[in-house]
Amino acid sequence: MTKKAPSKTEAKTDTKSKKNKEALTLPEISEADISVLNRLYDVVQSRKGTDPSVSHSARLLSRGTYKIAQKFGEEAVECLIEAVAGRKDLMIGESADVLYHLIVLWVDAGITPDQVWAELQRREGTSGIAEKAARSKTTKSVKE
């Protein structure tokens, strides 16, 4: 079942009611939220091979994997700094930067969001400890 996006009035009311909930309560992820990342991917994908002077995404992609990865790393470190400093408002912006630069890396590598979502879905319900242990066994058998 697809959820309908709220009107501006409903969104304002929802925002006020969300502020009253406990800080540890996480909101449900709706399809609209996930579609933002899918749309961003589509935009970055559409910029591949276009004029680097008119698009930041095109500029990043034209610089190659090393520079894209370097920029992703810089943004990740900035996000971590804000997390450690406890500056949630700045961490939100840095998190958006991290997601954007990760998507640029995906486009560069030929990875689609659907591939990542499928991997997350495959892992859903699996203990992180069990998943990591399974990876270790696979890595050991590949090395042998």
Order of alpha helices (4+ residues) and beta strands (2+ residues): alpha-alpha-alpha-alpha-alpha-alpha-alpha
